[in-house]
Amino acid sequence: MKLSFAEAEAVIAVARHGGFRAAGRSLGQTSSALSHAVAGLENRLAVKLFNRTTRSVSLTAAGEQFVNGIGPALQSIGQTIDELGAEASEPSGTLRITTSLGAARMMLEPILLAYSTRYPKVTLEIATDAAFVDLADGSFDAGARLADAVPPDMVAVPIFPWLRMIVVGAPNYFAERQRPSSPLDVAKHQCIHHRMANGRLYRWEFERRGEAMTVDVPGVLIFDATELALSAALAGVGLAYVEETSARPHVEAGRLIEVLSEWTPPFPGLSLYFSGRRNIPLKLRALIDLIREGGR
């Protein structure tokens, strides 16, 4: 049974976007055309690839098998097409990157906007998800995560080699409270919790001259996004433990006060990662070069 490239691309797009309308927009086609293409393939296969309701579209078990088998091959075909024109043209096509919302904010101005300006023929798609996304299915060209979270079988390119978490609170919060001088002192304060992708509350980590300490902090506010915790701290409701880059402008402007600075040393930062088992497409090589230039 023959399978057309368009049919395979349609199935992968619908699976990636979770619906025919969004998939159609990504491919420049109508949702009706994609629906007919997928239905025709399902009829020839005599297998349902998607469960369809009025509210959602999801892969069946057979659909997952199809996507897992076809996805990497489809990505390889796309990469080969990119490579054929690499010497004669500038980067083009769509570059898909998976990362977290906080990491995307850090990369936005120095990396992502610079890349988009330099290579206008590339559609840069950034998908933010707190949970780690496996690149094996071909849905994304690369990812950006903390260096410690990059799988060992991936090639990593440092974006920000070192990062640092800091503890901050608003001046009005400290007006009637003593500033903590030790990590153990945070137990006397209202702290703003962070819910991690695995569902657990983050335990604040501290280190000074080889002495490490992890603290279960008290608090009645829980967020899963750094910017929300930062906003709450600015409002004076408690202490936040956030990445320094996001908080530093507020500290310098006097809107926040940093405490326990000697207990929060730098740690390995953010890296771009991608599979080393396939040839690197021109559009991704261009991003790597820009990162190594420092985002200029």
N, C-alpha and C positions, 0 to 999 in steps of 0.2 A: 504494500500500500504506500503510495507516494504522499509525502507531507510537504506542503509549500512553506517557504520561509515566512510568508505573510500570516499563515495560520499559526505557526509556532510563535511568532512575535505577538499575535493577538492573545493567545492563551497566557503567555508570560506577562504581558502588560495587564490583563484583567486580574491575574493572581497578585501581581505586585500592588496594584492600586485598589483592589478590593471592590471593583465595580466596573461596568462597561462605560459609563459616562466619563469617569476620570481617565480610564485607559484610552478612550477615544481621543480625549484632549491631548494626551501625551504623544499619541501617534499621528495626530492630525487627521483623524477619521471620525465618522459619526458612530455613536454607540450602536445604532441599528446595523451598520455594516459589520462591526465587530461581533455583534450577537449572531448575525447570520453566518459569519465565518466560523465561529466556534461551534454553532449548532450543526453546520455541515460536517465539520470534522468529527463531532460526537456521533453523528449518524453513520459515518463511514467506519468509525471505530467500534460502533455498537456499545459505547461506554459513555457514561456521564462524567464529564470532567469538573463540572461545577454544580453545587446546590444553589438554586435560585429562589429567593423569596422577594416579596415587594420591598423589603427593607435591606436585604444583604445578599451578597454573592460570595460563596466560599468554596474552596476546593474540596472535591471528594477524595477518597483514598486513591482512586485511579488518577485523579487530577494531580495530586501531590507527587505520585510516581512519575507522571509525565513531565511536570515542571522540574523535578530533581534530575531527570535524565536529559531533558532537552535544554534546560537553562544554561549550563556550562558550555554546551556546544554552540548555542546561539551567541553567547558572549564571545566565544572564540572566533566565530564567523565575523562578528562586528569588529573585533580587534584586527583581524586579517585585512578587512576592508580599509580600516584606518591606516594600517601600516603600508598598504600599497600606494597610498597617496601621500605618505609622510614627507618624502623628499621634495615633492613638487607643490605642496600646499601648506598653509598654516593650520594649526589645530582646529578641528571642527567636530560636530556631533554633540552628544550629550555626555557629560561627566557626572556620574552619580556618586555621592559620598554620604556615608552614614556616620553619625556622630551624636553627641549629646547636645542639648540646648546650650548649656554653659560653654562647652568647647566651641560651638558654632559662633557664639557671641564674641569669644576671645579671638577667633580667626577672622571675623567679618571684615574689619577695616584693613588690617595689615596684609591679609592673604586673599580672601575671597573676592572682595571688591576690586582689588588690584588685578587679580586674575581675570575677572570679567571684563575689566577695562582693556587689558592688554590683548585678550583673545575673544573678540566679540562674536566670532562664529561658533563658539562653544556655548551650549546651554548648560549652565552649572546648576545641578539639582542637589540640594542639601536636605537630607532627611534626619530629623532629630528624634532620638529615642533613647531613653535612659538605659534600656536593656541592651546588652551586647548583641550585635547582628553578625551572623556568620557570612563571610563573603563567598562561600563555596557554591551557592546556588546561582551566582552570576547576576544577582539583582543590583549590586553596587560594584563600582570600579575600585573603590578604596574606602577606608574608614579613618577616623581620627579619634584616638582614645589616649588615656594616660599610659605611659610607657609600660608600667607594670601589668597592664591589662591586655597588651598586644600578644596574640598567640605566638608561640615560638616558631611556628612554620611560616610566619609572615615576614616580609621585608619591612623594616621600620625606618622612617626618616624623621628625625626630631624637628618639631615645629617650634615649640618653646621648650628647650632642654631642661629648664628648671622652673618649678612653680612653688608657691608657698601659701599655706592656709594661715589666716590670722583670726584672732578673737577681737570683736569690736562691739561697742555699745555707744549709745547716744549720750551727749553731755547731760541732758535732762534725766536720763536713766541713772547716771552716777551722782546726781545732785544730792541724793539722800542715801547713797550706798557706797561702801568702801570698795575700791577697785581690787580685784583678785591679784594676789602676789604669787600664788601657787596654783597649779591645776586643780588641786583639791578644793580650793576656795570657790570654784564655780558651783559647787553643791549648794552654796548659800544664795545663788542668783537664779533669776528666771532665764532659762536658755531656750533658744529657738531650735527645735529639732529638724533633722533632715531625714526623710524617708528614702532609702536607697532602692535601686531597681529590683533587688531580691526581696523587698518587703520589710527588711530590717531597719531599725533606727540606727543611724550612724553614731558610733561611740567616738567622742572627741579624743584625738591622738596627740600626745605631746612628747617632746624629747629635748633633753638638755645635757650636753657633754656625756653622751652615752647612756644616760638614764632615760628610759622610756616609760610612759604612763598612758593608760587608756581610761577614760572617765565616762561613766553613765551619767549624763547631765539631767537635771530636773527641768521641767517646762511643760506648758500646756498648749503650745503652738507647734504644729508639725507641717512642714512643707516638703515638696519633692523638687523644688526649683530654687536655685541660689538667689535669683533676683527677688523672689518673694521673701526669703529670709532676710535679705539685705534691706528691703523696704520696711519690714517689721522692726528691724534694729534701728533704722532711721526714725521710726515713729516713737522710739523710746520704750518699747515693751519688753526688751530683754537683750541678752547677749547673742550674737550670731558668730558662727565659725564658718568663714567664707574664704574663697580664693582671693588672694591679695589684689590682683589686677582689678577686680570689680569694686573693691572697697577703697583702694588707695586714693582716688580723687576725693572721696568723702572725708577721709582722714585728713588729707592735706587742706581741705576747706574748713575743717573744724566741725563738720557735721557728725563725725564719728570719732571715737577715741579707741586706739589700739591698746590692748593689754596683753600681758604674758608673751611679749614678743621674743624673749629669750628662750621660750619653750616651743617655738614654731619654726624650725629650720626648713630650708628648701628641700624639695624631693624631686625625683625624676618626673619631668613634665609631660607635655602633650606630643604625641607622634602621629604622623600619617603612616598608615600601613596598607599593604596590598600583597597579593599573592605573587611569589617569585617563580611560580611554575608556568606562567604564561608570559608571552612577550608584552612589554609595557607599551600601551598605545600612546601615540604622540600627545594626545590631550592630557594624559596623566603625567607623561614626562615633563610637559611644560609646567604643570603645577609643582612637581618636585624641584625643578630648576628655580622656580620663583621662591619656594620655601628656602632653598639653600642660599639664595641671594638676600634673604632676610625680608622678603615681602615688598621689595622696592619696585 
